[in-house]
Amino acid sequence: MSADGTYLGFDAGEKRLGVAVGQTVTGRARALMVIPCRAGIPDWARVDALVDEWRPVGLVVGMPRHADGSASASTRLATRFAGELARRSGLGVYRIDEHLSSHAAAESLRERGATADVLDAEAARIILETWFGEQLT
């Protein structure tokens, strides 16, 4: 298991970056916000401010893949994001397969009657909780 404490989770995309926060003690996370991106590049000042505000012990980035497990353009975008996040924050960045997290997020929002504008943050929550679950096994 990685260090106990607060983690931030990210769902990186071409147009939006979903962000979630969670605790290892509960293994639970909550959707925090969606940060707009330009050509896959987030507003790094906002990302840096979140890291400063939450003071996480680590960061988790979802790595999208095709159904057959092969890399895609989105995988490369998430890999670049994870690398820059590690460089800027100086924290450990953990990568996890996020296959179908957006689908699961859409279903979760539909069940709760929430709006789609928080879809990427909800996907980040699912990514982070999935990572917590894998750390406990």
C-alpha angles and dihedrals in degrees: 000000000000121000118305117247142063122344132185118218126204136200103194119202141163094259105018141030115210116208131196135174128211147163128236091215091066099024086224132120138188131213110255111179149316119246117200117238133203112217090337095312114118127209093273092194089063092046091049090048091053091051090049092047099046098033093208123195089221146357130232124206124191114230111209117213137176117264089262090056096252123136122261137190086271090055090055091048091051091046091054090046092050091050094050091044091054092047094049098041102036087219132122111270115204121199124211134181106256097189108163095357091129090051091050090046092052090050092049092050092047091052091052095041091239123152125260093238088085095047095111093049089049089050088052089053091053091047092051095046090047089052091049089052092051091050091057095054 
